[in-house]
Amino acid sequence: MLLSNAAISAVSAAFLASLVEVVEAFTIILAVGTVRGWRPAAAGTIAGLIALSAMVAFLGPALNQIPLQSMRIAIGVLLLLFGSRWLRKAILRYAGVIPLHDESTAFAAATTELGKKALRSRRQSDWIAGITALKAVLLEGVEVVFIVVAVGVGHGLLWAASIGAAAAGALVLAVGLIVHRPLARVPENALKFAVGVLLSSFGVFWTGEGLGVTWPGGDFALVGFILVFSVASLLSVRIARSAILEVVA
């Protein structure tokens, strides 16, 4: 086996999580490029990517200085909390409690806001446009950095997680350049559901490892956790939908 189950899960989690965040960032960058031109959009994007790369380069080695058991517990708990937040939001959206995210709507709102700011001087407008692109990359990218570092550090999987994140970014960029419009058809809620399941599974697995638990089957225990979280989440969607239908009725 070329890759362990943990490595495959790390690549998958980083790829899917990054795909969601990159699509959202790309929507803002596309709006900036459409309204103010691609020069400020590219400048803000590149500056954001440099800052995020520096964060990964700093956090990885820094966290490796922390005792392994303590770090696994801390990261495991954080991953569980982080994954549960994504999973909860995905469940509520599938159940119809909160509306689905629409990239076309987000693009329209961003272009309208940038159009208002474009009434100022061109130089000032370009500066604002670049900052808008930078902010989009940083805000969405920080979550990606956290996931990449969390699933990779301490387990020799930092490169695997980084490759997953980079692949997602390259995919969105390639598709975006071809279609030149918001990627509204990306099944974002399904991706968030999958990422929530993966991160929650990692969280339980690594928290247990940090506490000295020996999981049956080693890395294969991850598959079991993924199945448990998937089934429990799908049941939660059905229960929430039923509750809503009863209220409406």
C-alpha distance (Angstrom), angle and dihedral (degrees) to the residues before:
residue distance angle dihedral
M1 . . .
L2 3.80 . .
L3 3.79 94.8 .
S4 3.80 129.1 31.1
N5 3.78 120.7 -127.1
A6 3.81 88.7 -107.3
A7 3.82 91.5 53.5
I8 3.81 92.1 47.9
S9 3.80 90.3 48.6
A10 3.81 90.9 47.8
V11 3.81 92.3 51.9
S12 3.82 91.1 45.5
A13 3.81 94.7 48.1
A14 3.81 93.0 46.9
F15 3.82 92.3 45.1
L16 3.81 96.5 48.7
A17 3.80 95.1 41.6
S18 3.79 91.2 47.5
L19 3.80 91.2 47.5
V20 3.80 90.9 58.7
E21 3.80 94.7 46.1
V22 3.82 95.4 41.9
V23 3.81 91.5 51.9
E24 3.80 89.9 53.4
A25 3.82 92.3 46.7
F26 3.81 91.4 45.6
T27 3.81 90.2 55.5
I28 3.82 90.7 59.1
I29 3.82 93.0 42.4
L30 3.81 90.1 50.5
A31 3.80 90.0 51.0
V32 3.81 90.4 50.7
G33 3.80 91.9 48.8
T34 3.79 92.9 46.7
V35 3.81 95.9 49.1
R36 3.82 103.8 31.8
G37 3.83 104.5 18.3
W38 3.78 134.1 -98.1
R39 3.80 98.1 -84.7
P40 3.84 96.7 73.9
A41 3.82 89.9 36.4
A42 3.81 91.5 54.3
A43 3.81 93.1 43.3
G44 3.82 92.7 52.4
T45 3.79 92.3 44.5
I46 3.82 94.5 49.9
A47 3.81 91.9 47.1
G48 3.80 90.0 51.2
L49 3.81 93.2 48.7
I50 3.81 91.3 49.9
A51 3.81 90.6 51.6
L52 3.81 92.1 48.6
S53 3.81 92.6 47.7
A54 3.80 89.2 52.0
M55 3.81 89.7 51.8
V56 3.81 91.8 53.5
A57 3.81 92.0 45.4
F58 3.81 91.0 50.9
L59 3.80 101.2 39.1
G60 3.82 96.7 47.1
P61 3.83 98.0 59.4
A62 3.81 92.0 34.3
L63 3.81 93.1 56.0
N64 3.80 91.0 46.1
Q65 3.82 87.4 67.5
I66 3.83 90.4 64.6
P67 3.84 116.7 91.3
L68 3.81 107.3 -89.7
Q69 3.82 97.8 -126.0
S70 3.79 94.1 48.9
M71 3.79 91.6 46.1
R72 3.81 92.5 50.2
I73 3.80 91.2 52.7
A74 3.82 93.5 47.1
I75 3.80 95.0 45.0
G76 3.81 92.0 41.6
V77 3.81 91.9 54.9
L78 3.81 92.0 45.1
L79 3.81 91.8 49.0
L80 3.79 90.5 49.5
L81 3.80 91.5 50.9
F82 3.80 92.3 43.6
G83 3.81 93.3 47.1
S84 3.79 92.6 45.7
R85 3.81 90.1 54.9
W86 3.80 92.0 53.7
L87 3.80 91.7 43.0
R88 3.80 93.5 49.1
K89 3.81 91.7 51.4
A90 3.82 92.0 47.4
I91 3.81 91.6 49.3
L92 3.82 92.2 50.0
R93 3.81 90.9 49.2
Y94 3.79 93.4 49.2
A95 3.79 89.6 47.8
G96 3.81 91.0 51.8
V97 3.80 95.2 -116.7
I98 3.81 92.7 121.0
P99 3.83 126.7 21.0
L100 3.80 123.4 -99.1
H101 3.80 117.1 -103.3
D102 3.82 112.7 -102.8
E103 3.82 118.2 -158.5
S104 3.82 91.8 -165.6
T105 3.81 89.8 58.3
A106 3.81 91.1 46.3
F107 3.82 90.2 50.2
A108 3.81 91.9 50.3
A109 3.81 91.7 49.5
A110 3.80 92.2 48.4
T111 3.81 94.3 48.8
T112 3.81 91.1 48.2
E113 3.81 91.6 51.5
L114 3.80 92.8 46.4
G115 3.81 90.1 47.0
K116 3.80 89.8 57.7
K117 3.80 91.7 49.4
A118 3.82 90.5 48.6
L119 3.81 89.1 72.4
R120 3.80 87.3 80.7
S121 3.82 124.3 79.8
R122 3.82 115.2 -56.0
R123 3.80 94.0 -117.1
Q124 3.79 92.4 49.9
S125 3.82 90.9 44.7
D126 3.82 91.6 51.8
W127 3.80 89.7 50.2
I128 3.81 91.2 50.9
A129 3.82 90.7 46.6
G130 3.82 91.6 52.0
I131 3.81 91.4 48.8
T132 3.81 89.6 49.3
A133 3.82 91.2 54.5
L134 3.82 90.9 44.8
K135 3.80 91.7 50.3
A136 3.81 91.9 49.2
V137 3.80 92.0 51.7
L138 3.81 93.1 46.3
L139 3.81 97.2 44.1
E140 3.80 94.1 49.0
G141 3.79 94.1 33.7
V142 3.80 97.2 55.0
E143 3.81 89.7 67.1
V144 3.81 89.5 49.6
V145 3.82 90.9 50.3
F146 3.79 91.0 50.1
I147 3.81 92.1 50.9
V148 3.81 93.7 45.1
V149 3.80 92.7 49.6
A150 3.81 94.7 40.6
V151 3.81 97.1 50.7
G152 3.79 93.6 38.4
V153 3.77 111.4 38.7
G154 3.80 118.9 86.1
H155 3.80 92.8 16.2
G156 3.79 100.8 64.7
L157 3.81 89.5 -110.4
L158 3.80 101.3 110.9
W159 3.80 92.4 106.4
A160 3.80 92.0 45.5
A161 3.81 91.3 51.9
S162 3.82 91.2 44.3
I163 3.80 90.7 52.4
G164 3.80 90.2 51.7
A165 3.82 91.7 51.1
A166 3.82 93.0 45.1
A167 3.81 91.1 49.4
A168 3.82 90.9 53.4
G169 3.79 91.5 49.9
A170 3.82 92.2 48.5
L171 3.82 91.5 48.2
V172 3.80 94.7 50.8
L173 3.81 91.8 44.6
A174 3.81 92.5 49.9
V175 3.80 94.4 47.2
G176 3.80 91.9 42.3
L177 3.80 93.2 52.3
I178 3.80 90.0 50.0
V179 3.82 99.1 47.2
H180 3.84 94.8 29.4
R181 3.79 93.3 -154.8
P182 3.84 139.3 86.9
L183 3.80 113.1 -63.2
A184 3.80 92.3 -124.0
R185 3.81 93.9 154.4
V186 3.79 94.1 62.6
P187 3.84 105.5 114.4
E188 3.79 92.0 -124.3
N189 3.80 97.0 169.1
A190 3.80 91.8 50.4
L191 3.80 88.8 50.8
K192 3.81 91.9 49.3
F193 3.79 89.1 48.8
A194 3.81 90.9 52.3
V195 3.81 93.1 44.9
G196 3.79 91.3 48.6
V197 3.80 90.3 53.0
L198 3.82 92.8 47.4
L199 3.80 96.1 46.0
S200 3.80 92.7 45.5
S201 3.80 89.6 50.0
F202 3.81 91.3 49.6
G203 3.78 89.2 47.9
V204 3.79 94.8 55.3
F205 3.82 92.4 41.6
W206 3.80 96.3 51.1
T207 3.80 95.5 38.8
G208 3.80 87.2 55.8
E209 3.81 91.1 48.0
G210 3.80 90.0 50.7
L211 3.81 89.9 52.0
G212 3.81 90.6 50.9
V213 3.81 98.1 -103.4
T214 3.80 114.8 154.3
W215 3.79 105.8 -145.9
P216 3.82 116.6 -144.0
G217 3.80 108.7 -108.1
G218 3.81 93.8 13.9
D219 3.81 110.8 -125.6
F220 3.82 89.9 7.1
A221 3.81 87.6 72.9
L222 3.82 86.0 75.1
V223 3.80 89.0 66.9
G224 3.79 89.7 54.0
F225 3.81 92.4 50.7
I226 3.81 90.8 48.5
L227 3.81 90.4 53.2
V228 3.81 92.3 47.2
F229 3.80 94.1 49.7
S230 3.81 91.5 44.2
V231 3.80 94.3 52.1
A232 3.81 93.3 42.6
S233 3.81 91.4 49.3
L234 3.80 94.0 48.4
L235 3.80 89.5 50.0
S236 3.81 88.9 49.9
V237 3.81 89.9 54.7
R238 3.81 90.9 52.5
I239 3.80 92.7 47.1
A240 3.82 92.3 48.4
R241 3.82 92.0 48.2
S242 3.80 91.3 49.4
A243 3.80 90.9 50.1
I244 3.81 90.9 51.4
L245 3.81 92.2 48.7
E246 3.80 90.8 50.9
V247 3.81 91.2 51.4
V248 3.81 91.9 48.2
A249 3.80 92.1 46.6
